[in-house]
Amino acid sequence: MAFPQHRPRRLRASEPIRRLVRETHLNPEHFILPLFVCPGEGVRKEISSMPGSAQLSIDNLVGEVEECKKLGIGGVILFGIPKEKDEFASGAYAADGITQCAVRALKREVPGILVITDVCNCEYTSHGHCGWVENGDVHNDRTLEWLARTAVSHADAGADIVAPSDMMDGRVDAIRSALDRAGHTAIPILSYAAKYASVFYGPFRDAAESAPQFGDRRTYQMDPANAREALLEISLDLEEGADMIMVKPAMPYLDVIREARNQFDVPVGAYQVSGEFSMIMAAAQNGWLELDRTIIESLTSIRRAGADFTLTYFAKQAARLLA
Ligand code: PBG
């Protein structure tokens, strides 16, 4: 037999051939840019651990989102940083809270852009936990009331999708019922169904000023060692009425994304979180990794694993690279 019958290199010989047989494609429509919105005017407060990201006041947020729209990015997800925090996370569900005001402004000023809101309490509580704290731990069922109120207030303000990230049991059901009661039957829920207690959220907690003041989030977020449990979490959220689910973080959990894709016929999102972003930026700033190629390869890996859409702080850079 002649030396190799099979030469896979034939299909790698030139860019046109590689392009023809490429299995995975990135598209800016599948990126969602997370944005941090804060009170004030003309504010652009750089986040030192996330180079290039900043807390933006609403006026600057509008400009940023206009740019996203021009780049063809799929949407934005908003995180609010309130003027004041308290034990009751009042700012999370206030009709004139920072996120609610930001949503109204975006709906008015940047029509047509998809606006998702993160539904959680940790940016709004004085102690930085994701709900009502009793005996040193987050009280599940009392927290559900806040989440439901928050989701309804976001929908009232005009949010297109609400995305609960708190990991309380039963939150999707609580939010779905409250939205329906308020007449928001058409607002979808994107649940952060498989959200791990991850060290990779570190830079985000600087950005959102939401680090827990005591303890950690391991009694509500998932153990990084568990994959089967993620499938249970997803199936429960779907039973409760989630329209789409998310896996978070992304790159350290590609196996979970793949399993979710294989087992559930709903859109699967993935969140390339702050730590994943900062790691890449730090390596690039040191000259250890080539930034553009790292952005594209990391996002390709997440899509190849099965994500339909990806929340990423690289959304704008990636969209420009793909243009
Ligand atoms: C809120 C929330 C967090 C992130 C998204 N929503 C932080 C956390 O759970 O501590 C992390 C996002 C990121 O790291 O980019 N609960």
Boltz pocket constraint, residues with backbone or C-beta under 6 A from the ligand:
constraints:
  - pocket:
      binder: B
      contacts: [[A, 118], [A, 120], [A, 121], [A, 122], [A, 130], [A, 165], [A, 166], [A, 200], [A, 201], [A, 202], [A, 203], [A, 204], [A, 205], [A, 210], [A, 217], [A, 272], [A, 273], [A, 274], [A, 275]]
      max_distance: 6.0
